[in-house]
Amino acid sequence: MPKVPLYYYSSVSNLTGRFAEALSRLDGRDVFNLAHAPVRRTEVPGPWVLLTPSYKAGNANEVTLPAGVRSFLRSPMNRRRLIGIIGSGNRNFGVYYQAAARRLAARSGRPILFEFELAGTPEDVARCAEILAELDAALDEATA
Ligand SMILES: Cc1cc2nc3c(=O)[nH]c(=O)nc-3n(C[C@H](O)[C@H](O)[C@H](O)COP(=O)(O)O)c2cc1C
C-alpha cells in the first residue's frame, strides 16, 4: 500500500526533524525537509501531509508559519494536494501553542491529524505512525 509522504520544516534546532526521521525509521515513510531549497522548489506528485512547528514572529501579524512552509504552499498544486496537518510546538507559548498548524488548518479546511511538543516522545512517534497508516488505508480505499 502506498504511504503518503510527509513534508516537514525544521529549523537548526532540528526538533521536528528528529521526530520526522524517527517516524521514517519506524514505518519507512518518505520524509522531505522543506528547510532545503531544492525540496521547496518541487511540486508534490500526489496527496501529502505537512508537519510544521510554530514560530511566533513577535510582530503585529503574529505570523507563526515558517517561511519555508509558506513558500512551498505558494504552489496551487501543493495547496490542492495537501490532505492533513501535523503540528509541533511548545506549550510554554500558551495561546500560541500550535498556532501555525491550527491557523493553516482553519484557513485550508484540512484536518489536524496529530500534535506533539518539541521532538515528541517514542509514544508520540508510534501514535502518529498509526494515524498515518489509517490515512494510507483510507486513501487506498478511495482510489481502489
Ligand atoms: C522563537 C521561537 C518561537 C516559537 N513560537 C512558538 C509558538 O508560537 N507556538 C508553539 O507552539 N511553539 C513555538 N515555539 C516552539 C517550537 O515550535 C518548537 O520548539 C519546535 O519543536 C521547534 O521545531 P524545530 O526545532 O524543528 O524548528 C517557538 C520556538 C522558538 C525558538
The ligand as an SDF file (V2000), in Angstrom:
LIG
                    3D

 31 33  0  0  0  0  0  0  0  0999 V2000
   11.4430   31.9380   18.6140 C   0  0  0  0  0  0  0  0  0  0  0  0
   10.5320   30.7830   18.8600 C   0  0  0  0  0  0  0  0  0  0  0  0
    9.1640   30.9630   18.7400 C   0  0  0  0  0  0  0  0  0  0  0  0
    8.2710   29.8950   18.9720 C   0  0  0  0  0  0  0  0  0  0  0  0
    6.9190   30.1000   18.8750 N   0  0  0  0  0  0  0  0  0  0  0  0
    6.0630   29.0760   19.1440 C   0  0  0  0  0  0  0  0  0  0  0  0
    4.6520   29.2810   19.1010 C   0  0  0  0  0  0  0  0  0  0  0  0
    4.1440   30.3720   18.8070 O   0  0  0  0  0  0  0  0  0  0  0  0
    3.8450   28.2130   19.3690 N   0  0  0  0  0  0  0  0  0  0  0  0
    4.3480   26.9710   19.6940 C   0  0  0  0  0  0  0  0  0  0  0  0
    3.5720   26.0430   19.9360 O   0  0  0  0  0  0  0  0  0  0  0  0
    5.6880   26.7570   19.7450 N   0  0  0  0  0  0  0  0  0  0  0  0
    6.5470   27.7770   19.4860 C   0  0  0  0  0  0  0  0  0  0  0  0
    7.8940   27.5570   19.5320 N   0  0  0  0  0  0  0  0  0  0  0  0
    8.3840   26.2070   19.8330 C   0  0  0  0  0  0  0  0  0  0  0  0
    8.7850   25.4410   18.5670 C   0  0  0  0  0  0  0  0  0  0  0  0
    7.7070   25.3680   17.6600 O   0  0  0  0  0  0  0  0  0  0  0  0
    9.1900   24.0270   18.9820 C   0  0  0  0  0  0  0  0  0  0  0  0
   10.3160   24.1140   19.8160 O   0  0  0  0  0  0  0  0  0  0  0  0
    9.5060   23.1290   17.7940 C   0  0  0  0  0  0  0  0  0  0  0  0
    9.7740   21.8270   18.3010 O   0  0  0  0  0  0  0  0  0  0  0  0
   10.7090   23.6400   17.0210 C   0  0  0  0  0  0  0  0  0  0  0  0
   10.9720   22.7330   15.9630 O   0  0  0  0  0  0  0  0  0  0  0  0
   12.3690   22.7750   15.1560 P   0  0  0  0  0  0  0  0  0  0  0  0
   13.4780   22.5880   16.1610 O   0  0  0  0  0  0  0  0  0  0  0  0
   12.2730   21.6430   14.2220 O   0  0  0  0  0  0  0  0  0  0  0  0
   12.4500   24.0900   14.4550 O   0  0  0  0  0  0  0  0  0  0  0  0
    8.7770   28.6070   19.3020 C   0  0  0  0  0  0  0  0  0  0  0  0
   10.1780   28.4140   19.4010 C   0  0  0  0  0  0  0  0  0  0  0  0
   11.0390   29.4760   19.1830 C   0  0  0  0  0  0  0  0  0  0  0  0
   12.5320   29.2320   19.3000 C   0  0  0  0  0  0  0  0  0  0  0  0
  1  2  1  0
  2  3  1  0
  2 30  2  0
  3  4  2  0
  4  5  1  0
  4 28  1  0
  5  6  2  0
  6  7  1  0
  6 13  1  0
  7  8  2  0
  7  9  1  0
  9 10  1  0
 10 11  2  0
 10 12  1  0
 12 13  2  0
 13 14  1  0
 14 15  1  0
 14 28  1  0
 15 16  1  0
 16 17  1  0
 16 18  1  0
 18 19  1  0
 18 20  1  0
 20 21  1  0
 20 22  1  0
 22 23  1  0
 23 24  1  0
 24 25  2  0
 24 26  1  0
 24 27  1  0
 28 29  2  0
 29 30  1  0
 30 31  1  0
M  END
$$$$
